[in-house]
Amino acid sequence: MAKTKKKNIKLKYFVSLVFAVVILLSGSPSWAIEYGGIGGRPAYPQPGNARSESIFIHTAEPGQIVSEGVKVINNSETTRTISVYSTDSVVSSGGAFACAQKVDAKENVGGWISLEKEMVTLRSLSSEVIPFTINVPQNAGVGEQSGCIVIQEMKDSSAGQNLNGLALSFRTAIRVSVTVPGDITKKLEITGFSKTKGEKGKIIFQPKVKNLGNVSVDADVEVRPKYFFGASVKGDDGKKIVLGGEYPILRGQESEWNMDMKSPFWGGLYQAILAVRYNADPKVDENITQDVIWTHLSVSPVWFFVWPSLPALAMEIIILLAILALLYFVIIVQKRKSWIKHSWIEHKVKSGDSVEHLVEHYHVAWKLFVKTNHLRPPYTLKVGETVKVPPKPEGKA
């Protein structure tokens, strides 16, 4: 019994994950939302509003009835029986948009929707438009309200794809967004920004943004990794690494994302810069991107240290040793120059003086003596000329 319950939980998580992925893919306006050949899209997109090609989006007064239609599509090679129903929206663990289950109570937009029919049988490579209405209640609150139109294939429970007598099938959904006019507020706030370790040495950045307004907002959320001195980190393709993209943030909700990058080959000290940009003007539609005065948000960068990979560490050690050796050589040369400049004295060559005699008498290297006095072969000294020599050794005359 315990094993069966554990299987049910795992299966539920798997189905929810697949459904969440399908919802995220629905953001592209050029696609019908589809899974396994079954899908749908708004039947009557609004001219000039690209978002209305992928979601149902309307502004409606309390008491207003909006007429709409969903185009249900069967792109598979067999006849399919498809269930179409409405649900309220829910928020996933990361703050993203998701849809409630069919059995859940409809207390919001899901309950405002009336479909002309909730089941349709479609032949292979065919489609059908199902009309529906959105009846906005008189007591609807100001701002954005969200729900879903869900499309799900009906499965025969005897087909072997069931658990404990329940037929399993994947579902897709189209978001329904209804904005009730009034005092519309668009306001976002960065509530967190952190870094953690991922699998296979990856680095995961976790920005958090909260929607303090009463409508959903599409925000550009970007994380830019940089070296400690400010230069951008580049990927294997030679381009600057920019993580993130455009994300919808639902009203009153906090969204969190995991943005990962490969651990830098060379390692070292880095910083990650978080930047959020959104349109805060309640009078400007989210679909419009031209002539918009953007609101920008930022926080202090996240600093982090990355250990270099083993090949990089070996190369860095070799380079470091070479630099230290060069530095040691330079220091020795400079010290010797300073010693010669400040300590050596002048010696007037007398009869019988030679290079060999002087270097032995003053305990100095022959090569250093010759180089300091700029002597040339055959390295002879003239009586009366002046050469530089080290200080006289103690006890020597």
Rosetta blueprint (number, residue, H / E / L):
1 M L
2 A H
3 K H
4 T H
5 K H
6 K H
7 K H
8 N H
9 I H
10 K H
11 L H
12 K H
13 Y H
14 F H
15 V H
16 S H
17 L H
18 V H
19 F H
20 A H
21 V H
22 V H
23 I H
24 L H
25 L H
26 S L
27 G L
28 S L
29 P L
30 S L
31 W L
32 A L
33 I E
34 E E
35 Y E
36 G L
37 G L
38 I E
39 G E
40 G E
41 R E
42 P E
43 A L
44 Y L
45 P L
46 Q L
47 P L
48 G L
49 N L
50 A H
51 R H
52 S H
53 E H
54 S L
55 I L
56 F E
57 I E
58 H E
59 T E
60 A L
61 E L
62 P L
63 G L
64 Q L
65 I E
66 V E
67 S E
68 E E
69 G E
70 V E
71 K E
72 V E
73 I E
74 N E
75 N L
76 S L
77 E L
78 T L
79 T L
80 R E
81 T E
82 I E
83 S E
84 V E
85 Y E
86 S E
87 T E
88 D E
89 S E
90 V E
91 V E
92 S L
93 S L
94 G L
95 G L
96 A L
97 F E
98 A E
99 C E
100 A L
101 Q L
102 K L
103 V L
104 D L
105 A L
106 K L
107 E L
108 N L
109 V H
110 G H
111 G H
112 W H
113 I E
114 S E
115 L E
116 E L
117 K L
118 E L
119 M E
120 V E
121 T E
122 L E
123 R L
124 S L
125 L L
126 S E
127 S E
128 E E
129 V E
130 I E
131 P E
132 F E
133 T E
134 I E
135 N E
136 V L
137 P L
138 Q L
139 N L
140 A L
141 G L
142 V L
143 G E
144 E E
145 Q E
146 S E
147 G E
148 C E
149 I E
150 V E
151 I E
152 Q E
153 E E
154 M L
155 K L
156 D L
157 S L
158 S L
159 A L
160 G L
161 Q L
162 N E
163 L E
164 N L
165 G L
166 L E
167 A E
168 L L
169 S L
170 F L
171 R E
172 T E
173 A E
174 I E
175 R E
176 V E
177 S E
178 V E
179 T E
180 V E
181 P L
182 G L
183 D L
184 I L
185 T L
186 K L
187 K L
188 L E
189 E E
190 I E
191 T E
192 G E
193 F E
194 S E
195 K E
196 T E
197 K E
198 G L
199 E H
200 K H
201 G H
202 K L
203 I E
204 I E
205 F E
206 Q E
207 P E
208 K E
209 V E
210 K E
211 N E
212 L L
213 G L
214 N L
215 V L
216 S L
217 V E
218 D E
219 A E
220 D E
221 V E
222 E E
223 V E
224 R E
225 P E
226 K E
227 Y E
228 F L
229 F L
230 G L
231 A L
232 S E
233 V L
234 K E
235 G L
236 D L
237 D L
238 G L
239 K L
240 K E
241 I L
242 V L
243 L E
244 G E
245 G E
246 E E
247 Y E
248 P E
249 I E
250 L L
251 R L
252 G L
253 Q L
254 E E
255 S E
256 E E
257 W L
258 N L
259 M E
260 D E
261 M E
262 K L
263 S L
264 P L
265 F L
266 W L
267 G L
268 G E
269 L E
270 Y E
271 Q E
272 A E
273 I E
274 L E
275 A E
276 V E
277 R E
278 Y E
279 N E
280 A L
281 D L
282 P L
283 K L
284 V L
285 D L
286 E L
287 N L
288 I L
289 T L
290 Q L
291 D L
292 V L
293 I L
294 W E
295 T E
296 H E
297 L E
298 S E
299 V L
300 S L
301 P L
302 V E
303 W E
304 F E
305 F E
306 V E
307 W L
308 P L
309 S L
310 L H
311 P H
312 A H
313 L H
314 A H
315 M H
316 E H
317 I H
318 I H
319 I H
320 L H
321 L H
322 A H
323 I H
324 L H
325 A H
326 L H
327 L H
328 Y H
329 F H
330 V H
331 I H
332 I H
333 V H
334 Q H
335 K H
336 R H
337 K H
338 S H
339 W H
340 I H
341 K H
342 H H
343 S H
344 W L
345 I E
346 E E
347 H E
348 K E
349 V L
350 K L
351 S L
352 G L
353 D L
354 S L
355 V H
356 E H
357 H H
358 L H
359 V H
360 E H
361 H H
362 Y L
363 H L
364 V L
365 A L
366 W H
367 K H
368 L H
369 F H
370 V H
371 K H
372 T H
373 N L
374 H L
375 L L
376 R L
377 P L
378 P L
379 Y L
380 T L
381 L L
382 K L
383 V L
384 G L
385 E L
386 T E
387 V E
388 K E
389 V E
390 P L
391 P L
392 K L
393 P L
394 E L
395 G L
396 K L
397 A L
